[in-house]
Amino acid sequence: MFKRTLAEFIGTYWLVFGGCGAALLAAGVPEVGIGWVGVSLAFGLSVLTMAYAVGGISGGHFNPAVTLGLTIAGRFEAKDIPPYWIAQLLGGAAAAGTLFVIMSGQAEFASVGSFASNGYGVASPGGFGMMSGMIAEVVLTAVFVIVILGATSHMVPEGFAPIAIGLCLTLIHLISIPITNTSVNPARSTAMAIYADGPALGQLWLFWAAPLAGAVIGALIWAALDED
């Protein structure tokens, strides 16, 4: 179990550091910033690379919602949820702390601002309300879990799952960055809310409730589709 949880810690660290780091450090640079498209790719690439690197050790969840979805689908043992969730939360928090230290070293640093946190209402990049954020997070997490379960099933060629999963996460971000700044991952949301200014901590409940609900829905849909 130690190696599996360590792999989850490392994978979640890289997801948060790579995706949120791209948003914080590279997205808004004048003239050469990567923008929302670049941030979307960063999240997708972070999952793709770590799925290949350590997915064979832990299964490459890096996300409490994915762990729950795989459990509902019968691909993961319920007794292993707590250590996986703890490892994911610690990995995300460590990445957020690293990003905070990096940002605080910038000349004339005053505040981290929203710190790439997730939110709705005034905290939504596009001004979308709570219901919009809830629907988006549930639907997109459900689809993400369906893609994960399908890409890792016996019905598709082996070895290509990380590509499909990484591209799916990229697409999810392309859709929903304007809505909630994209969560679909409670560990990612919790990590950034710890340091963020504004309402991030107060709104964090949605970014647990919606992804976990979406994961259950996605797993149940896959169960209805699965030939087994």
N, C-alpha and C positions, 0 to 999 in steps of 0.2 A: 504493500500500500504506500510506503514512503516514496518509492520511485514514481508511482502513478500520481500522487498528489504533488510531488515536486514538478512533474511534467505539466500538471495543470497550473501550478503557480507560475512557471516560466512562460507557458503559452498565454495565460491571461495578462501577465506583465507585458508581453510583447504586443498583444492586441491593443491594450490601453496606451502603452507608450508610443506605438507606431501610429495608431489611428488618431488619438487625441493629441499626440505630439505634432503630427502633421497639421491638425487644425489650429493648434496654438502657435506654432513656430513658423510654419511655411505657407499657410493659406492666404494670409492677408498682406504679404510682402509687396510693396508697391512695384508695379511693372512686371515682376517675375513670380508673384504668388501663385500657388497651385489651385486656389479656389475650392469650391465644393466638389468639383469633379475629382480633383487630386486627393482630397480628403476621403472621398468614397473609395477610390482605388487603394489608398493607404490602409483602410480598414480591411478591405478584401484581401490585399496582399499579406497583411499581418496574419490573418487566419490561414491563408493558403500555405505560407512558408512554415508556420509552426505546426500545421496539420501534418506536413511531410516530415518535419523535424522530430516531433515528439508524439504525434498521433498514434503511432504504433505502440507506445508505452501506456498512455492513459485513455486513448480513444479520441483525444483532441476535442474536448467539450469547450473549455475556456469560457463557460457561460452557464450560470445556474439554470436558466430556462432550458437550455439544451440538455443538461443533465436530467432535469425533470421530464422533458419530453421523451428522452430515450428510456427512462424508467417506465413511463406509462406505456410505451410501445413494447416493453419486455426485452429491451436490449441492455438494460443496466439494473443492478441490484439496488433496491431501495435502501438497504443498510449502508451503502457507500455514498449516499447523497450528502450527509453532513461533512465528512472529510473533504469531499470534492468542493462543496460550496465554500468551506473555510479556506481552502487553498486558492480558489478563484478570487474570493474577496481580498485575501492578503496579497495576491499577485497584483490585482488591480490597484489596491491602495499603495503598494510599493512603487508602482509605475507613476501614479499621480504624485507621490512625494518626490520622486526623481524629477518630474516635470516642473514641480513647484520650485525646487532648488535651482534648476536651470533657468527658469524665468526670472527668479529673484536676482540673478546675477547680471541682468541686463541693465545698462546705464539708465539712470533716472527711474528705476523700478518703483512703482507706488502700490499697485494692486494687481491681482490676477484676474479681476473682473469675473465674468461668468465661468471662466476656466473650462470651456468646452463641455459644460454640464448640460443635462437634458432639462427641458421645461415646456410649459404650456402657458397660454395667456401672454403676460408681459415677458416671460422667459422664452417664448417661442420665437425662433428667427423670423418666421413669417407672420407672427401674431395670431396663430391658431389657438383655439380654446381647448379646454380640458377634454370635451367629448371628441373633438377631432384627434387629439393626441392619443386618447384611449383606443379609438377605433383603429388608427394607423398602427399602433404598437401591437395590438392583438392580432390583426390581420397579417402584418409583416412577420411577426414571430412565428405564427402558425405556418406560413409559407416556408420560412427558413427551416423549421423542423421537418416539414414534408420533404424538402430538398435534401436535407441531411440524411433522413431515413431512406429515401429513394436512392441517393447516390452511393450509399453504403450497403445497399441490399444485394442479394444474390442475383438479381435480375440484370445488373449492369456490369460491364468489365471492371475488373479490379485495378486499383492504382490511380484512378482519375477523380475520385471523390473530392479531394482537396481543391481541385480546380473548379468544379461545379459549386462547391460550398463557398469558396472565396469570391467567385463571380456573383453568386446570389447575394452575399453580404454587400458587395459593391453596389448592385442594383438597388438593394434595400436603402442604402444611404443616398443614392441618387434621388430616390422617391421622397424620402422622409426627413432629410436634413432641414428643409424649410419648416417642417411641421413641429418636430420635437428635438431637433438636433440629433435624432436617431439614437435610440437605446437598443431595443431588442435584447438587452443584456443587463440584468440587474447589477452585476459586478462592475461593469463599466460605469454605470450611472452612479453607484454608491461611491466609487473611487473618486470621481471628479466632484461630487457634491460635498465631500469632506472639506475641500479647500475653497470652493467657489463662494464668491460674494452673491448676494441676492437670494431668491427664493428656492434655490436648488434643493436644500435639505427638506424644506417643507413640502415640496412637490415630489419627493423621492418615492412616496408610496405608490404613485401611478406607474413608476418605472420598475417596480417589483410586481404589482398586481397584473398589469397588462401583459408583459412578456410571459409570466408564468401561466396566465390564462390562455394566451395564444399557444404556448407550448403544449398544453393539454389538448387543446382543440386540434392542433396539427397532428399530434400523435394519434388521436382518435380517427381523424380523417385517413391517415396512412393505414391504420388498422383495417379500415373498410376497403381500402384499395389493394392491400397486400394479398398476394395469391396464397400465402400460407394461412 
